[in-house]
Amino acid sequence: MCPVEQVASCQLSFIPIQSQDYLADIERVLGLIKTYELEYCIGEMSTIIKGSKVKIMELISCIYDLMSPECSFILDIRLSNTCGCSTIL
């Protein structure tokens, strides 16, 4: 079983709504995800992120702050303290 306070998994989808270049905005978010010390798997519709709960929350906040001046968006987030956690311990 995973330590609830330390490990989390997250399914994240960044969806630009009003954007001058939505593909560039998505690439910018993916680039940011890659800079964090988290396990990630980029899919066609969403990205799965696993690791420290604190780092995941920090990443979510950073995405919001970075992209708010750039475009309107939806950040769809599912966060779990059990799904997939056993694979990273």
Biopython code that builds the backbone (N, CA, C, O; Angstrom):
import numpy as np
from Bio.PDB.StructureBuilder import StructureBuilder

atoms = [
    (1, "MET", "N", (0.837, -1.188, 0.000)),
    (1, "MET", "CA", (0.000, 0.000, 0.000)),
    (1, "MET", "C", (0.877, 1.246, 0.000)),
    (1, "MET", "O", (1.956, 1.247, 0.594)),
    (2, "CYS", "N", (0.432, 2.279, -0.647)),
    (2, "CYS", "CA", (1.182, 3.532, -0.775)),
    (2, "CYS", "C", (1.055, 4.398, 0.462)),
    (2, "CYS", "O", (0.000, 4.426, 1.095)),
    (3, "PRO", "N", (2.125, 5.107, 0.813)),
    (3, "PRO", "CA", (1.994, 6.115, 1.862)),
    (3, "PRO", "C", (1.109, 7.252, 1.337)),
    (3, "PRO", "O", (1.481, 7.947, 0.392)),
    (4, "VAL", "N", (-0.051, 7.434, 1.951)),
    (4, "VAL", "CA", (-1.045, 8.387, 1.460)),
    (4, "VAL", "C", (-0.503, 9.811, 1.426)),
    (4, "VAL", "O", (-0.835, 10.571, 0.517)),
    (5, "GLU", "N", (0.310, 10.179, 2.381)),
    (5, "GLU", "CA", (0.793, 11.554, 2.458)),
    (5, "GLU", "C", (1.922, 11.860, 1.473)),
    (5, "GLU", "O", (2.279, 13.024, 1.288)),
    (6, "GLN", "N", (2.489, 10.828, 0.839)),
    (6, "GLN", "CA", (3.679, 11.071, 0.031)),
    (6, "GLN", "C", (3.484, 10.853, -1.462)),
    (6, "GLN", "O", (4.063, 11.591, -2.259)),
    (7, "VAL", "N", (2.695, 9.874, -1.867)),
    (7, "VAL", "CA", (2.625, 9.491, -3.270)),
    (7, "VAL", "C", (1.233, 9.736, -3.825)),
    (7, "VAL", "O", (0.229, 9.469, -3.165)),
    (8, "ALA", "N", (1.189, 10.243, -5.040)),
    (8, "ALA", "CA", (-0.098, 10.484, -5.702)),
    (8, "ALA", "C", (0.052, 10.183, -7.189)),
    (8, "ALA", "O", (1.156, 10.170, -7.732)),
    (9, "SER", "N", (-1.072, 9.947, -7.821)),
    (9, "SER", "CA", (-1.100, 9.878, -9.281)),
    (9, "SER", "C", (-2.152, 10.870, -9.757)),
    (9, "SER", "O", (-3.137, 11.137, -9.068)),
    (10, "CYS", "N", (-1.924, 11.406, -10.943)),
    (10, "CYS", "CA", (-2.765, 12.477, -11.449)),
    (10, "CYS", "C", (-2.963, 12.297, -12.953)),
    (10, "CYS", "O", (-2.010, 12.049, -13.692)),
    (11, "GLN", "N", (-4.198, 12.426, -13.387)),
    (11, "GLN", "CA", (-4.496, 12.486, -14.818)),
    (11, "GLN", "C", (-4.831, 13.933, -15.115)),
    (11, "GLN", "O", (-5.760, 14.493, -14.533)),
    (12, "LEU", "N", (-4.080, 14.536, -16.014)),
    (12, "LEU", "CA", (-4.203, 15.962, -16.272)),
    (12, "LEU", "C", (-4.427, 16.213, -17.765)),
    (12, "LEU", "O", (-3.726, 15.660, -18.612)),
    (13, "SER", "N", (-5.412, 17.054, -18.068)),
    (13, "SER", "CA", (-5.654, 17.482, -19.446)),
    (13, "SER", "C", (-5.692, 19.002, -19.475)),
    (13, "SER", "O", (-6.469, 19.627, -18.754)),
    (14, "PHE", "N", (-4.850, 19.590, -20.311)),
    (14, "PHE", "CA", (-4.843, 21.033, -20.516)),
    (14, "PHE", "C", (-5.574, 21.302, -21.828)),
    (14, "PHE", "O", (-5.181, 20.798, -22.880)),
    (15, "ILE", "N", (-6.641, 22.100, -21.760)),
    (15, "ILE", "CA", (-7.473, 22.353, -22.934)),
    (15, "ILE", "C", (-7.565, 23.854, -23.167)),
    (15, "ILE", "O", (-8.318, 24.539, -22.474)),
    (16, "PRO", "N", (-6.805, 24.382, -24.140)),
    (16, "PRO", "CA", (-6.895, 25.812, -24.462)),
    (16, "PRO", "C", (-8.268, 26.128, -25.062)),
    (16, "PRO", "O", (-8.763, 25.385, -25.909)),
    (17, "ILE", "N", (-8.875, 27.223, -24.623)),
    (17, "ILE", "CA", (-10.190, 27.619, -25.125)),
    (17, "ILE", "C", (-10.066, 28.806, -26.078)),
    (17, "ILE", "O", (-10.566, 28.760, -27.202)),
    (18, "GLN", "N", (-9.409, 29.849, -25.633)),
    (18, "GLN", "CA", (-9.147, 31.015, -26.483)),
    (18, "GLN", "C", (-7.640, 31.179, -26.544)),
    (18, "GLN", "O", (-7.001, 31.589, -25.576)),
    (19, "SER", "N", (-7.084, 30.849, -27.708)),
    (19, "SER", "CA", (-5.640, 30.817, -27.835)),
    (19, "SER", "C", (-5.237, 31.265, -29.230)),
    (19, "SER", "O", (-5.914, 30.950, -30.208)),
    (20, "GLN", "N", (-4.146, 31.993, -29.321)),
    (20, "GLN", "CA", (-3.601, 32.383, -30.619)),
    (20, "GLN", "C", (-2.987, 31.173, -31.330)),
    (20, "GLN", "O", (-3.039, 31.072, -32.556)),
    (21, "ASP", "N", (-2.399, 30.252, -30.543)),
    (21, "ASP", "CA", (-1.750, 29.058, -31.089)),
    (21, "ASP", "C", (-1.896, 27.926, -30.070)),
    (21, "ASP", "O", (-1.028, 27.722, -29.221)),
    (22, "TYR", "N", (-3.003, 27.200, -30.169)),
    (22, "TYR", "CA", (-3.315, 26.201, -29.140)),
    (22, "TYR", "C", (-2.277, 25.077, -29.085)),
    (22, "TYR", "O", (-2.000, 24.565, -28.000)),
    (23, "LEU", "N", (-1.702, 24.683, -30.207)),
    (23, "LEU", "CA", (-0.679, 23.631, -30.183)),
    (23, "LEU", "C", (0.574, 24.091, -29.442)),
    (23, "LEU", "O", (1.171, 23.313, -28.698)),
    (24, "ALA", "N", (0.972, 25.330, -29.636)),
    (24, "ALA", "CA", (2.132, 25.877, -28.919)),
    (24, "ALA", "C", (1.844, 25.944, -27.413)),
    (24, "ALA", "O", (2.730, 25.687, -26.598)),
    (25, "ASP", "N", (0.609, 26.290, -27.050)),
    (25, "ASP", "CA", (0.244, 26.344, -25.631)),
    (25, "ASP", "C", (0.305, 24.952, -24.999)),
    (25, "ASP", "O", (0.801, 24.793, -23.884)),
    (26, "ILE", "N", (-0.196, 23.957, -25.712)),
    (26, "ILE", "CA", (-0.137, 22.580, -25.201)),
    (26, "ILE", "C", (1.311, 22.133, -25.069)),
    (26, "ILE", "O", (1.681, 21.525, -24.064)),
    (27, "GLU", "N", (2.129, 22.424, -26.060)),
    (27, "GLU", "CA", (3.555, 22.059, -26.007)),
    (27, "GLU", "C", (4.265, 22.752, -24.842)),
    (27, "GLU", "O", (5.153, 22.173, -24.216)),
    (28, "ARG", "N", (3.874, 23.976, -24.561)),
    (28, "ARG", "CA", (4.475, 24.707, -23.436)),
    (28, "ARG", "C", (4.172, 24.013, -22.109)),
    (28, "ARG", "O", (5.046, 23.888, -21.251)),
    (29, "VAL", "N", (2.924, 23.565, -21.950)),
    (29, "VAL", "CA", (2.538, 22.846, -20.732)),
    (29, "VAL", "C", (3.275, 21.515, -20.649)),
    (29, "VAL", "O", (3.779, 21.160, -19.584)),
    (30, "LEU", "N", (3.349, 20.778, -21.744)),
    (30, "LEU", "CA", (4.077, 19.505, -21.739)),
    (30, "LEU", "C", (5.553, 19.717, -21.428)),
    (30, "LEU", "O", (6.160, 18.913, -20.721)),
    (31, "GLY", "N", (6.130, 20.787, -21.948)),
    (31, "GLY", "CA", (7.522, 21.109, -21.643)),
    (31, "GLY", "C", (7.729, 21.368, -20.160)),
    (31, "GLY", "O", (8.737, 20.962, -19.581)),
    (32, "LEU", "N", (6.768, 22.044, -19.556)),
    (32, "LEU", "CA", (6.849, 22.308, -18.122)),
    (32, "LEU", "C", (6.767, 21.008, -17.327)),
    (32, "LEU", "O", (7.534, 20.802, -16.386)),
    (33, "ILE", "N", (5.847, 20.139, -17.701)),
    (33, "ILE", "CA", (5.711, 18.847, -17.013)),
    (33, "ILE", "C", (7.035, 18.086, -17.056)),
    (33, "ILE", "O", (7.437, 17.480, -16.063)),
    (34, "LYS", "N", (7.707, 18.116, -18.195)),
    (34, "LYS", "CA", (8.963, 17.384, -18.360)),
    (34, "LYS", "C", (10.086, 17.913, -17.470)),
    (34, "LYS", "O", (11.049, 17.191, -17.210)),
    (35, "THR", "N", (9.984, 19.157, -16.997)),
    (35, "THR", "CA", (11.037, 19.722, -16.147)),
    (35, "THR", "C", (10.909, 19.293, -14.690)),
    (35, "THR", "O", (11.854, 19.449, -13.918)),
    (36, "TYR", "N", (9.767, 18.760, -14.307)),
    (36, "TYR", "CA", (9.552, 18.337, -12.922)),
    (36, "TYR", "C", (10.085, 16.930, -12.715)),
    (36, "TYR", "O", (10.086, 16.112, -13.635)),
    (37, "GLU", "N", (10.536, 16.657, -11.501)),
    (37, "GLU", "CA", (11.055, 15.331, -11.161)),
    (37, "GLU", "C", (9.888, 14.412, -10.812)),
    (37, "GLU", "O", (9.740, 13.974, -9.671)),
    (38, "LEU", "N", (9.066, 14.133, -11.820)),
    (38, "LEU", "CA", (7.900, 13.274, -11.670)),
    (38, "LEU", "C", (7.876, 12.276, -12.817)),
    (38, "LEU", "O", (8.351, 12.569, -13.913)),
    (39, "GLU", "N", (7.327, 11.108, -12.564)),
    (39, "GLU", "CA", (7.109, 10.136, -13.629)),
    (39, "GLU", "C", (5.896, 10.596, -14.428)),
    (39, "GLU", "O", (4.888, 10.988, -13.839)),
    (40, "TYR", "N", (5.971, 10.558, -15.743)),
    (40, "TYR", "CA", (4.827, 10.993, -16.552)),
    (40, "TYR", "C", (4.713, 10.137, -17.808)),
    (40, "TYR", "O", (5.689, 9.553, -18.280)),
    (41, "CYS", "N", (3.498, 10.080, -18.331)),
    (41, "CYS", "CA", (3.219, 9.385, -19.580)),
    (41, "CYS", "C", (2.242, 10.262, -20.367)),
    (41, "CYS", "O", (1.093, 10.443, -19.964)),
    (42, "ILE", "N", (2.714, 10.802, -21.490)),
    (42, "ILE", "CA", (1.901, 11.706, -22.299)),
    (42, "ILE", "C", (1.053, 10.885, -23.257)),
    (42, "ILE", "O", (1.573, 10.102, -24.052)),
    (43, "GLY", "N", (-0.261, 11.075, -23.172)),
    (43, "GLY", "CA", (-1.190, 10.382, -24.054)),
    (43, "GLY", "C", (-1.824, 11.349, -25.034)),
    (43, "GLY", "O", (-1.510, 12.539, -25.042)),
    (44, "GLU", "N", (-2.711, 10.833, -25.854)),
    (44, "GLU", "CA", (-3.369, 11.676, -26.849)),
    (44, "GLU", "C", (-4.384, 12.633, -26.240)),
    (44, "GLU", "O", (-4.591, 13.729, -26.760)),
    (45, "MET", "N", (-5.020, 12.229, -25.142)),
    (45, "MET", "CA", (-6.073, 13.038, -24.532)),
    (45, "MET", "C", (-5.681, 13.606, -23.167)),
    (45, "MET", "O", (-6.268, 14.588, -22.714)),
    (46, "SER", "N", (-4.694, 12.995, -22.513)),
    (46, "SER", "CA", (-4.295, 13.454, -21.181)),
    (46, "SER", "C", (-2.893, 12.949, -20.871)),
    (46, "SER", "O", (-2.324, 12.137, -21.601)),
    (47, "THR", "N", (-2.360, 13.449, -19.780)),
    (47, "THR", "CA", (-1.045, 13.033, -19.296)),
    (47, "THR", "C", (-1.212, 12.462, -17.901)),
    (47, "THR", "O", (-1.874, 13.059, -17.052)),
    (48, "ILE", "N", (-0.609, 11.299, -17.665)),
    (48, "ILE", "CA", (-0.623, 10.674, -16.346)),
    (48, "ILE", "C", (0.685, 11.048, -15.653)),
    (48, "ILE", "O", (1.767, 10.903, -16.220)),
    (49, "ILE", "N", (0.564, 11.531, -14.424)),
    (49, "ILE", "CA", (1.723, 11.966, -13.646)),
    (49, "ILE", "C", (1.702, 11.215, -12.321)),
    (49, "ILE", "O", (0.655, 11.107, -11.683)),
    (50, "LYS", "N", (2.855, 10.695, -11.907)),
    (50, "LYS", "CA", (2.964, 9.974, -10.633)),
    (50, "LYS", "C", (4.156, 10.495, -9.867)),
    (50, "LYS", "O", (5.198, 10.804, -10.445)),
    (51, "GLY", "N", (3.993, 10.591, -8.554)),
    (51, "GLY", "CA", (5.114, 11.022, -7.723)),
    (51, "GLY", "C", (4.656, 11.718, -6.464)),
    (51, "GLY", "O", (3.562, 11.467, -5.959)),
    (52, "SER", "N", (5.491, 12.581, -5.972)),
    (52, "SER", "CA", (5.235, 13.314, -4.738)),
    (52, "SER", "C", (3.977, 14.173, -4.855)),
    (52, "SER", "O", (3.817, 14.941, -5.804)),
    (53, "LYS", "N", (3.099, 14.027, -3.879)),
    (53, "LYS", "CA", (1.875, 14.832, -3.860)),
    (53, "LYS", "C", (2.201, 16.323, -3.865)),
    (53, "LYS", "O", (1.539, 17.103, -4.548)),
    (54, "VAL", "N", (3.202, 16.709, -3.116)),
    (54, "VAL", "CA", (3.593, 18.113, -3.032)),
    (54, "VAL", "C", (4.077, 18.619, -4.389)),
    (54, "VAL", "O", (3.712, 19.718, -4.808)),
    (55, "LYS", "N", (4.897, 17.827, -5.077)),
    (55, "LYS", "CA", (5.404, 18.228, -6.395)),
    (55, "LYS", "C", (4.282, 18.311, -7.428)),
    (55, "LYS", "O", (4.280, 19.212, -8.267)),
    (56, "ILE", "N", (3.325, 17.376, -7.373)),
    (56, "ILE", "CA", (2.196, 17.408, -8.311)),
    (56, "ILE", "C", (1.366, 18.664, -8.083)),
    (56, "ILE", "O", (0.980, 19.328, -9.046)),
    (57, "MET", "N", (1.087, 19.000, -6.842)),
    (57, "MET", "CA", (0.319, 20.213, -6.542)),
    (57, "MET", "C", (1.078, 21.463, -6.982)),
    (57, "MET", "O", (0.480, 22.415, -7.484)),
    (58, "GLU", "N", (2.380, 21.455, -6.794)),
    (58, "GLU", "CA", (3.223, 22.572, -7.234)),
    (58, "GLU", "C", (3.164, 22.710, -8.760)),
    (58, "GLU", "O", (3.070, 23.820, -9.284)),
    (59, "LEU", "N", (3.220, 21.587, -9.460)),
    (59, "LEU", "CA", (3.141, 21.594, -10.925)),
    (59, "LEU", "C", (1.801, 22.149, -11.401)),
    (59, "LEU", "O", (1.765, 22.968, -12.319)),
    (60, "ILE", "N", (0.721, 21.722, -10.800)),
    (60, "ILE", "CA", (-0.615, 22.208, -11.179)),
    (60, "ILE", "C", (-0.690, 23.724, -11.014)),
    (60, "ILE", "O", (-1.191, 24.423, -11.894)),
    (61, "SER", "N", (-0.200, 24.223, -9.903)),
    (61, "SER", "CA", (-0.195, 25.666, -9.649)),
    (61, "SER", "C", (0.674, 26.400, -10.669)),
    (61, "SER", "O", (0.307, 27.475, -11.145)),
    (62, "CYS", "N", (1.819, 25.822, -11.000)),
    (62, "CYS", "CA", (2.726, 26.441, -11.959)),
    (62, "CYS", "C", (2.104, 26.497, -13.357)),
    (62, "CYS", "O", (2.235, 27.503, -14.054)),
    (63, "ILE", "N", (1.429, 25.423, -13.766)),
    (63, "ILE", "CA", (0.745, 25.422, -15.062)),
    (63, "ILE", "C", (-0.293, 26.534, -15.093)),
    (63, "ILE", "O", (-0.375, 27.284, -16.065)),
    (64, "TYR", "N", (-1.076, 26.639, -14.041)),
    (64, "TYR", "CA", (-2.117, 27.669, -13.968)),
    (64, "TYR", "C", (-1.509, 29.066, -14.077)),
    (64, "TYR", "O", (-1.961, 29.894, -14.869)),
    (65, "ASP", "N", (-0.486, 29.313, -13.276)),
    (65, "ASP", "CA", (0.141, 30.640, -13.265)),
    (65, "ASP", "C", (0.841, 30.964, -14.585)),
    (65, "ASP", "O", (0.781, 32.102, -15.053)),
    (66, "LEU", "N", (1.499, 29.986, -15.184)),
    (66, "LEU", "CA", (2.210, 30.198, -16.436)),
    (66, "LEU", "C", (1.259, 30.476, -17.594)),
    (66, "LEU", "O", (1.532, 31.338, -18.430)),
    (67, "MET", "N", (0.146, 29.751, -17.646)),
    (67, "MET", "CA", (-0.723, 29.823, -18.818)),
    (67, "MET", "C", (-1.856, 30.840, -18.694)),
    (67, "MET", "O", (-2.458, 31.202, -19.706)),
    (68, "SER", "N", (-2.160, 31.301, -17.507)),
    (68, "SER", "CA", (-3.247, 32.283, -17.340)),
    (68, "SER", "C", (-3.060, 33.543, -18.182)),
    (68, "SER", "O", (-4.030, 34.015, -18.776)),
    (69, "PRO", "N", (-1.859, 34.106, -18.259)),
    (69, "PRO", "CA", (-1.695, 35.296, -19.107)),
    (69, "PRO", "C", (-1.713, 34.976, -20.611)),
    (69, "PRO", "O", (-1.893, 35.876, -21.432)),
    (70, "GLU", "N", (-1.529, 33.712, -20.967)),
    (70, "GLU", "CA", (-1.387, 33.323, -22.361)),
    (70, "GLU", "C", (-2.713, 33.034, -23.066)),
    (70, "GLU", "O", (-2.894, 33.387, -24.231)),
    (71, "CYS", "N", (-3.644, 32.385, -22.345)),
    (71, "CYS", "CA", (-4.893, 31.971, -22.987)),
    (71, "CYS", "C", (-5.926, 31.608, -21.927)),
    (71, "CYS", "O", (-5.604, 31.452, -20.749)),
    (72, "SER", "N", (-7.167, 31.477, -22.369)),
    (72, "SER", "CA", (-8.209, 30.902, -21.526)),
    (72, "SER", "C", (-8.116, 29.390, -21.687)),
    (72, "SER", "O", (-7.836, 28.897, -22.779)),
    (73, "PHE", "N", (-8.350, 28.656, -20.607)),
    (73, "PHE", "CA", (-8.174, 27.205, -20.682)),
    (73, "PHE", "C", (-9.010, 26.482, -19.637)),
    (73, "PHE", "O", (-9.522, 27.074, -18.687)),
    (74, "ILE", "N", (-9.122, 25.193, -19.849)),
    (74, "ILE", "CA", (-9.668, 24.269, -18.847)),
    (74, "ILE", "C", (-8.510, 23.369, -18.445)),
    (74, "ILE", "O", (-7.793, 22.852, -19.302)),
    (75, "LEU", "N", (-8.328, 23.183, -17.156)),
    (75, "LEU", "CA", (-7.336, 22.255, -16.637)),
    (75, "LEU", "C", (-8.114, 21.167, -15.909)),
    (75, "LEU", "O", (-8.533, 21.344, -14.765)),
    (76, "ASP", "N", (-8.300, 20.046, -16.586)),
    (76, "ASP", "CA", (-9.075, 18.922, -16.054)),
    (76, "ASP", "C", (-8.118, 18.022, -15.283)),
    (76, "ASP", "O", (-7.164, 17.493, -15.854)),
    (77, "ILE", "N", (-8.371, 17.844, -13.976)),
    (77, "ILE", "CA", (-7.449, 17.124, -13.105)),
    (77, "ILE", "C", (-8.187, 16.042, -12.328)),
    (77, "ILE", "O", (-9.228, 16.296, -11.721)),
    (78, "ARG", "N", (-7.639, 14.843, -12.356)),
    (78, "ARG", "CA", (-8.098, 13.757, -11.481)),
    (78, "ARG", "C", (-6.887, 13.363, -10.649)),
    (78, "ARG", "O", (-5.823, 13.056, -11.186)),
    (79, "LEU", "N", (-7.061, 13.375, -9.347)),
    (79, "LEU", "CA", (-5.956, 13.125, -8.433)),
    (79, "LEU", "C", (-6.307, 11.937, -7.545)),
    (79, "LEU", "O", (-7.418, 11.858, -7.022)),
    (80, "SER", "N", (-5.363, 11.013, -7.373)),
    (80, "SER", "CA", (-5.607, 9.815, -6.582)),
    (80, "SER", "C", (-4.440, 9.542, -5.651)),
    (80, "SER", "O", (-3.290, 9.831, -5.980)),
    (81, "ASN", "N", (-4.742, 8.986, -4.493)),
    (81, "ASN", "CA", (-3.684, 8.555, -3.581)),
    (81, "ASN", "C", (-3.491, 7.041, -3.633)),
    (81, "ASN", "O", (-2.729, 6.489, -2.840)),
    (82, "THR", "N", (-4.184, 6.355, -4.572)),
    (82, "THR", "CA", (-4.023, 4.910, -4.691)),
    (82, "THR", "C", (-3.783, 4.419, -6.118)),
    (82, "THR", "O", (-3.026, 3.468, -6.313)),
    (83, "CYS", "N", (-4.395, 5.030, -7.100)),
    (83, "CYS", "CA", (-4.297, 4.534, -8.486)),
    (83, "CYS", "C", (-2.875, 4.598, -9.014)),
    (83, "CYS", "O", (-2.319, 5.685, -9.171)),
    (84, "GLY", "N", (-2.278, 3.440, -9.291)),
    (84, "GLY", "CA", (-0.952, 3.391, -9.881)),
    (84, "GLY", "C", (0.194, 3.677, -8.936)),
    (84, "GLY", "O", (1.348, 3.702, -9.364)),
    (85, "CYS", "N", (-0.087, 3.890, -7.677)),
    (85, "CYS", "CA", (0.985, 4.256, -6.740)),
    (85, "CYS", "C", (1.963, 3.108, -6.508)),
    (85, "CYS", "O", (3.147, 3.356, -6.279)),
    (86, "SER", "N", (1.506, 1.870, -6.560)),
    (86, "SER", "CA", (2.403, 0.753, -6.283)),
    (86, "SER", "C", (3.490, 0.595, -7.331)),
    (86, "SER", "O", (4.507, -0.044, -7.060)),
    (87, "THR", "N", (3.305, 1.162, -8.530)),
    (87, "THR", "CA", (4.299, 1.014, -9.594)),
    (87, "THR", "C", (5.513, 1.898, -9.398)),
    (87, "THR", "O", (6.538, 1.673, -10.043)),
    (88, "ILE", "N", (5.436, 2.904, -8.527)),
    (88, "ILE", "CA", (6.583, 3.802, -8.367)),
    (88, "ILE", "C", (7.299, 3.615, -7.041)),
    (88, "ILE", "O", (8.274, 4.314, -6.765)),
    (89, "LEU", "N", (6.838, 2.691, -6.221)),
    (89, "LEU", "CA", (7.519, 2.452, -4.941)),
    (89, "LEU", "C", (8.499, 1.317, -5.048)),
    (89, "LEU", "O", (9.160, 0.978, -4.067)),
]
sb = StructureBuilder()
sb.init_structure("model")
sb.init_model(0)
sb.init_chain("A")
sb.init_seg("    ")
for serial, (resi, resn, name, xyz) in enumerate(atoms, 1):
    if name == "N":
        sb.init_residue(resn, " ", resi, " ")
    sb.init_atom(name, np.array(xyz, "f"), 0.0, 1.0, " ", f" {name:<3s}", serial, name[0])
structure = sb.get_structure()
